[in-house]
């Protein structure tokens, strides 16, 4: 991310903070939630030092982008990405963390502090394939389930042909499914969608690894193998598919009628980033007694009222357009070690879920948290509001 961009973010934040006293003066306690959130956005306490953040391979560079934005506000605070498995007090997962994963983080990376778990961002998941000219090919849940369970092996299968009139699907090699040999949030999200939409065809439920096809140890090895042969097929983040020059599939959404039944099918293009934000609202968040938040994969494309607010999302739909978005969104999480003697991990996480941090991720091809969920992360991350400090002009940078 260009340095100029990060410094502009800092200037905008400072200008916004300067207007907060006027907002507070016009309010009487208790302040409305949106005002509290606005105040919290303005209060950033800068730290000095570097924090290591462990990042999955498919999101390499994303936390550095957040760190550069943070550096525009707090120049003495830096971020270093490390490989998953290396020591780090902040750990980014590609999907919903398991209890064992959280426990391992607590024992190995946070033995002197308290681990905090929050959703960090979303990301589109699609089927990517190495076939020139098939960009945007429609893949229904029935088609993807068939490919992943081995009943569909050819692009000339009647299900694929019927869904894609106008595409030349003849004379292509057999479909070769490829995946990683370790659990992936993208596979978790896709199989959650299949289990919801076509449980009769996909009977394995939500899983992180696939039984079918060739397995690889790293994403780069997987992509290299996909380049080397036609008709290779994998479930991947859309950003990975696009960056690699592979063909991403379009996916369908069944909008809901007023009575809650399934309505018409709408085809969603993978390049519509606005509708990714809508789709992310289909997640369900659970909170434990300690305040830790776990978000499910967002599947189906129709947002939940508890997780999504159209007005605050800044998504503009055309008149009469259904509120339906990309139907398979993986939800990455941050495991954060809150240690009294080391404020850097918590400080980084607090910035990650601010508008500027989420904006950095959006520029990287990821999906920002829906606003109701983003606001809710302020509680476990101990983002507090000090109106008196702002009124006195003592706003932290």
Buried (B, 14 or more C-beta within 10 A) or exposed (E): BEEEBBBEBBEBBBEEBEEBBEBBEEEEEEBEEEBBBBBBBBBBEBBEEEBBBBBBBBBEEBBBBBBBBBBBBBBEBBBEBBEBEEEBBBBBBBBBBEEEBBEBBBEEBBEEBBBBBBBBBBBBBBBBBBBEEBBBBBBBBBBBBBBBBEEBBBBEBEBBBEBBEEBEBEEBEEBBBBBBEBBBBBBBBBBBBBBBBBEEBBEEEBBBBBEEBEBBEEBEEBBEBBEEEBBBBBBBBBBBBBEBEBBBBBBBBBBBEEEEEEBEEBEBEBBBBEBBBBBBBBBBBEBEEEBBBBBBBBBBBBBBEBBBBBEBBEBEBEEEEBBBBBBBBBBBBBBBBBBEEBBBBBBBBBBBBBBBBBBBBBEBBBBBBBBBBBBBBBEBBEBEBBBEEBEEEEBEB
